[in-house]
Amino acid sequence: MCSVKAMCYSEGGCCGNSCKYKGTCIRNLGWTLIVLGVVGFILAVIADGVYAGYPFAVVHHISAPIWGGVFIIIAGGLAVCGGNNPDNACQRIALLIMSIFGIIFAMTIWIMASVGLANDGNQCEWFKLGPCDKNDPYNYNCGWWYDYWYDLYPNWRSIDCGGIKALHALQLLLGLTETVVMFIVSIRTCCGTCRNCCDSTQQPPTHAIVYQPGQPLQQQMHSGVIIMQTVPGAPPGQPYAGQQLVYNPQAQPGAYPGQPQPGVYPAQPQPGAYPGQPQPGAYPAQSQPGVYPGSQPSPYPTQAGAYPTQAGSYPTQIAPPPAVSQPPAYNVVTDQKV
């Protein structure tokens, strides 16, 4: 009767506000079922005591309101207990199962009552016509058992056929009422059982937050947040190659804006996906002393304390020292110049 998986994910099903499990309502319906079951049980006992001995009271011999009323009373008792303890899942499941059986037995009661109203009433009228005349060829009401029952019940002329019809009519109304009430109880109980599915398996709504690297998150992070990282200077909402999406299902509600959750870090772009982006764990290169940002380092040494006049220009070359003249070679043996 209740498809839990389908109804839990539908907005208009058990997870919506149109179907709720209210303990007071279930308890009142349970007392109603108990009263209906007891009244039907008593009427069935009276009917069996008055008409069950007659041959025309065939449906009364079945006594459907007696054994069917037992299930109705048990289902009503479970409804009262379930209404007093609305948070007890075991009682809700037991009530749901018993209410389904109660619907079956309640339908059996009013179906049998309608059959008895048509069959037993007419058979009672035939029985009151008295014994048949076997010499009358147009009398089709003759049979051996009729003479036997007339001898067994000599007061057959005083049988009240209206009473048997009235009892079947009351059982018909009681059975229809019990069927409707049992349907209401089963539907309400089904919704109460589906509520556990709604509270535990329903996925939260997903939201997207777009931010640029180096900027703190100003939005409050809730459950079901998707964080998208963009390139500085890129138009918002435009994806690029290597863009990553981070889903944060464990974000705690009530966190302060800009405060990251434990164990959740913003996604970094893939290496080489976009020029100018820092790599994970890399630090920006430190500038050399005396070199302006953006200039290439000079391959030639510079003098201490000297700075280039223009970014990227070569420094002035150092002139070699002047050459010193050497005297000509001299032979110490001959005391002559070589």
C-alpha positions as CSV (number, residue, x, y, z in Angstrom):
1,M,0.0,0.0,0.0
2,C,2.8,2.3,0.7
3,S,5.9,2.5,-1.6
4,V,8.4,4.0,0.8
5,K,11.2,4.7,-1.7
6,A,9.0,6.5,-4.2
7,M,7.1,8.6,-1.6
8,C,10.1,9.7,0.3
9,Y,11.6,11.5,-2.7
10,S,8.4,13.2,-3.8
11,E,7.4,16.6,-2.6
12,G,3.7,15.8,-2.4
13,G,4.1,12.4,-0.8
14,C,4.9,11.5,2.8
15,C,7.8,14.0,2.9
16,G,5.4,16.9,2.3
17,N,3.1,18.7,4.7
18,S,-0.1,17.0,3.4
19,C,0.4,13.8,5.2
20,K,1.4,13.7,8.9
21,Y,1.3,11.1,11.7
22,K,-0.5,12.7,14.6
23,G,-0.8,10.7,17.8
24,T,-4.1,12.2,18.9
25,C,-5.8,11.5,15.5
26,I,-4.5,7.9,15.5
27,R,-5.6,7.3,19.1
28,N,-9.2,8.6,18.4
29,L,-9.4,6.4,15.3
30,G,-8.3,3.5,17.4
31,W,-11.1,4.0,19.9
32,T,-13.5,4.3,17.0
33,L,-12.4,0.9,15.7
34,I,-12.7,-0.7,19.1
35,V,-16.3,0.6,19.5
36,L,-17.3,-0.5,16.0
37,G,-15.7,-4.0,16.4
38,V,-17.4,-4.5,19.8
39,V,-20.8,-3.4,18.5
40,G,-20.5,-5.7,15.4
41,F,-19.4,-8.6,17.6
42,I,-22.4,-8.2,19.9
43,L,-24.9,-7.9,17.1
44,A,-23.4,-11.1,15.4
45,V,-23.7,-13.0,18.7
46,I,-27.4,-11.9,19.0
47,A,-28.1,-12.9,15.4
48,D,-26.5,-16.3,15.8
49,G,-28.5,-16.9,19.0
50,V,-31.8,-16.0,17.4
51,Y,-31.5,-17.1,13.7
52,A,-28.6,-19.5,13.5
53,G,-30.8,-22.6,14.1
54,Y,-33.1,-21.9,11.1
55,P,-32.2,-23.5,7.8
56,F,-32.6,-20.2,5.9
57,A,-29.9,-18.3,8.0
58,V,-27.0,-19.6,6.0
59,V,-24.9,-16.4,6.2
60,H,-25.4,-16.2,9.9
61,H,-23.7,-19.6,10.2
62,I,-20.5,-18.1,8.9
63,S,-20.4,-15.5,11.7
64,A,-18.1,-13.1,9.8
65,P,-18.5,-10.2,12.2
66,I,-17.3,-12.4,15.1
67,W,-14.0,-13.6,13.8
68,G,-13.5,-10.5,11.6
69,G,-14.3,-8.2,14.6
70,V,-11.5,-9.7,16.6
71,F,-9.0,-8.3,14.1
72,I,-10.7,-5.0,14.0
73,I,-10.5,-4.7,17.8
74,I,-6.8,-5.7,17.9
75,A,-6.0,-3.1,15.2
76,G,-7.9,-0.5,17.2
77,G,-5.9,-1.4,20.3
78,L,-2.6,-1.0,18.4
79,A,-3.8,2.3,17.1
80,V,-4.5,3.5,20.7
81,C,-1.0,2.4,21.8
82,G,0.5,4.0,18.7
83,G,-1.2,7.2,19.3
84,N,0.0,7.3,22.9
85,N,3.6,6.6,21.7
86,P,3.9,8.3,18.3
87,D,7.7,8.0,18.3
88,N,7.7,4.3,18.7
89,A,8.6,2.9,15.2
90,C,7.9,-0.7,16.2
91,Q,4.3,0.1,17.1
92,R,3.8,2.0,13.9
93,I,5.0,-0.9,11.8
94,A,2.8,-3.4,13.7
95,L,-0.2,-1.0,13.3
96,L,0.5,-0.7,9.6
97,I,0.5,-4.5,9.1
98,M,-2.5,-5.0,11.3
99,S,-4.4,-2.2,9.6
100,I,-3.9,-3.9,6.2
101,F,-5.4,-7.2,7.6
102,G,-8.2,-5.1,9.2
103,I,-9.1,-3.7,5.9
104,I,-9.4,-7.2,4.4
105,F,-11.6,-8.4,7.3
106,A,-13.8,-5.2,7.3
107,M,-14.5,-5.6,3.6
108,T,-15.3,-9.3,4.2
109,I,-17.8,-8.3,6.9
110,W,-19.8,-5.9,4.8
111,I,-19.7,-8.1,1.7
112,M,-21.1,-11.1,3.7
113,A,-23.7,-8.8,5.3
114,S,-24.9,-7.6,1.9
115,V,-25.1,-11.3,0.7
116,G,-27.0,-12.2,3.8
117,L,-29.4,-9.3,3.4
118,A,-30.4,-10.6,0.0
119,N,-30.2,-14.3,0.6
120,D,-31.3,-14.9,4.2
121,G,-34.2,-12.4,4.0
122,N,-35.7,-14.1,0.9
123,Q,-35.2,-17.5,2.3
124,C,-37.0,-16.5,5.5
125,E,-40.0,-15.3,3.5
126,W,-40.1,-18.6,1.6
127,F,-39.9,-20.5,4.9
128,K,-42.9,-18.7,6.4
129,L,-45.1,-19.9,3.5
130,G,-45.4,-23.2,5.4
131,P,-45.0,-26.8,4.4
132,C,-45.5,-27.5,0.7
133,D,-48.4,-29.5,-0.7
134,K,-46.9,-32.3,-2.6
135,N,-50.1,-32.9,-4.5
136,D,-49.8,-29.4,-6.0
137,P,-47.8,-29.6,-9.3
138,Y,-47.2,-25.8,-9.3
139,N,-45.6,-25.7,-5.9
140,Y,-41.8,-25.7,-6.4
141,N,-41.0,-25.1,-2.7
142,C,-41.3,-28.8,-1.7
143,G,-38.4,-30.8,-0.2
144,W,-37.8,-33.3,2.4
145,W,-35.9,-30.9,4.7
146,Y,-38.7,-28.4,4.8
147,D,-41.1,-30.9,6.4
148,Y,-38.3,-31.8,8.8
149,W,-37.6,-28.2,9.9
150,Y,-41.3,-27.4,10.3
151,D,-41.6,-30.4,12.7
152,L,-38.5,-29.1,14.5
153,Y,-39.8,-25.5,14.8
154,P,-43.6,-25.7,15.3
155,N,-43.6,-21.8,15.8
156,W,-42.5,-21.1,12.3
157,R,-45.4,-18.8,11.7
158,S,-44.0,-16.3,14.3
159,I,-40.6,-15.9,12.8
160,D,-39.7,-12.3,12.3
161,C,-38.0,-11.9,8.9
162,G,-37.6,-8.2,9.4
163,G,-35.2,-8.8,12.3
164,I,-32.8,-10.8,10.3
165,K,-32.8,-8.2,7.5
166,A,-32.2,-5.4,10.1
167,L,-29.2,-7.2,11.6
168,H,-27.7,-7.8,8.2
169,A,-28.2,-4.1,7.4
170,L,-26.5,-3.0,10.6
171,Q,-23.6,-5.3,9.9
172,L,-23.4,-3.8,6.4
173,L,-23.1,-0.2,7.8
174,L,-20.6,-1.2,10.4
175,G,-18.5,-3.0,7.9
176,L,-18.4,-0.1,5.5
177,T,-17.5,2.3,8.4
178,E,-14.8,0.0,9.6
179,T,-13.3,-0.2,6.1
180,V,-13.1,3.6,5.8
181,V,-11.6,4.0,9.2
182,M,-9.1,1.3,8.6
183,F,-8.0,2.9,5.4
184,I,-7.4,6.2,7.2
185,V,-5.4,4.5,9.9
186,S,-3.3,2.6,7.4
187,I,-2.6,5.8,5.3
188,R,-1.6,7.8,8.4
189,T,0.5,5.0,9.7
190,C,2.2,4.7,6.3
191,C,3.1,8.3,6.4
192,G,4.5,8.0,9.9
193,T,6.7,5.1,8.8
194,C,7.9,7.1,5.7
195,R,8.9,10.0,7.9
196,N,12.0,8.1,9.0
197,C,13.0,7.8,5.4
198,C,12.5,11.5,4.8
199,D,14.6,12.5,7.9
200,S,17.5,10.2,7.1
201,T,17.8,9.8,3.3
202,Q,16.5,13.0,1.8
203,Q,19.4,14.8,0.0
204,P,19.9,18.5,0.9
205,P,19.6,21.2,-1.8
206,T,22.9,22.0,-3.6
207,H,24.2,25.5,-4.0
208,A,27.2,26.9,-5.9
209,I,29.7,29.5,-4.6
210,V,32.1,31.1,-7.1
211,Y,35.2,32.7,-5.8
212,Q,38.6,33.8,-7.1
213,P,41.9,32.7,-5.6
214,G,43.2,34.9,-2.8
215,Q,39.8,36.2,-1.8
216,P,38.1,34.9,1.3
217,L,34.7,33.2,1.1
218,Q,32.0,35.7,2.2
219,Q,29.1,33.3,1.9
220,Q,28.0,31.1,4.8
221,M,28.8,27.5,4.1
222,H,25.9,25.1,4.5
223,S,25.4,21.4,3.7
224,G,25.4,20.7,0.0
225,V,27.7,23.6,-1.2
226,I,29.7,23.4,-4.4
227,I,32.7,25.6,-4.5
228,M,34.0,26.7,-7.9
229,Q,37.3,28.4,-8.4
230,T,37.7,30.9,-11.3
231,V,40.7,32.6,-12.9
232,P,41.5,36.1,-11.9
233,G,40.2,38.5,-14.5
234,A,38.0,36.0,-16.1
235,P,34.3,36.9,-16.5
236,P,32.1,35.3,-13.8
237,G,30.2,32.2,-14.7
238,Q,32.6,31.2,-17.5
239,P,34.2,27.8,-17.0
240,Y,37.8,27.1,-18.1
241,A,39.9,24.0,-18.7
242,G,41.0,22.3,-15.5
243,Q,38.3,24.0,-13.3
244,Q,37.5,21.8,-10.3
245,L,34.3,21.6,-8.3
246,V,34.4,20.8,-4.6
247,Y,31.3,19.4,-2.9
248,N,31.0,20.1,0.8
249,P,28.3,17.8,2.2
250,Q,29.6,18.0,5.8
251,A,29.6,21.7,6.3
252,Q,28.2,22.6,9.6
253,P,25.2,24.9,9.7
254,G,25.7,28.1,11.5
255,A,29.4,28.6,10.6
256,Y,30.7,32.1,10.4
257,P,31.2,33.7,6.9
258,G,34.6,33.0,5.5
259,Q,35.4,30.3,8.0
260,P,36.4,27.1,6.3
261,Q,35.2,23.8,7.6
262,P,37.6,21.2,9.1
263,G,39.1,19.0,6.4
264,V,37.6,21.0,3.5
265,Y,40.0,23.0,1.3
266,P,39.2,25.0,-1.9
267,A,40.1,23.3,-5.1
268,Q,43.3,24.3,-6.9
269,P,43.7,24.3,-10.7
270,Q,45.6,21.5,-12.4
271,P,49.3,22.2,-13.2
272,G,49.7,23.7,-16.6
273,A,46.0,24.3,-17.0
274,Y,46.4,28.1,-17.0
275,P,49.5,30.4,-17.1
276,G,50.2,32.5,-14.1
277,Q,48.4,30.3,-11.6
278,P,50.4,29.1,-8.5
279,Q,50.9,25.4,-8.2
280,P,49.8,23.5,-5.1
281,G,52.4,23.9,-2.4
282,A,54.7,26.2,-4.4
283,Y,55.9,29.6,-3.2
284,P,56.4,32.7,-5.4
285,A,60.0,33.3,-6.5
286,Q,61.9,35.8,-4.5
287,S,63.4,38.8,-6.3
288,Q,67.2,39.2,-6.4
289,P,68.8,42.2,-4.7
290,G,69.1,45.1,-7.0
291,V,66.8,43.6,-9.7
292,Y,63.4,45.2,-10.4
293,P,60.4,42.9,-10.6
294,G,59.8,41.6,-14.1
295,S,63.5,42.1,-15.3
296,Q,65.8,39.3,-16.4
297,P,68.9,38.6,-14.3
298,S,72.1,40.0,-15.9
299,P,74.7,37.4,-17.0
300,Y,77.5,39.8,-16.3
301,P,78.7,40.8,-12.8
302,T,78.1,44.3,-11.6
303,Q,80.0,46.4,-9.2
304,A,79.1,46.4,-5.6
305,G,76.3,48.9,-5.0
306,A,75.7,49.6,-8.6
307,Y,72.2,49.4,-10.0
308,P,71.2,49.2,-13.6
309,T,69.7,52.4,-15.1
310,Q,67.1,50.5,-17.0
311,A,65.2,47.3,-16.4
312,G,66.9,44.5,-18.2
313,S,70.0,46.7,-19.5
314,Y,73.6,45.4,-19.3
315,P,75.9,47.0,-16.7
316,T,79.0,49.0,-17.6
317,Q,82.1,46.9,-18.3
318,I,85.2,47.4,-16.0
319,A,88.2,48.8,-17.9
320,P,91.5,46.7,-17.5
321,P,94.4,48.3,-15.6
322,P,97.1,50.1,-17.8
323,A,100.1,48.0,-18.9
324,V,103.4,48.6,-17.2
325,S,106.6,48.7,-19.5
326,Q,109.2,46.0,-18.7
327,P,113.0,46.6,-19.1
328,P,114.7,44.6,-21.9
329,A,116.2,41.2,-21.0
330,Y,119.9,41.4,-19.6
331,N,122.7,38.8,-19.7
332,V,124.5,38.7,-16.4
333,V,127.4,36.7,-17.8
334,T,128.4,39.0,-20.7
335,D,126.9,42.0,-19.1
336,Q,125.1,42.8,-22.3
337,K,121.5,43.3,-23.4
338,V,120.0,40.5,-25.1
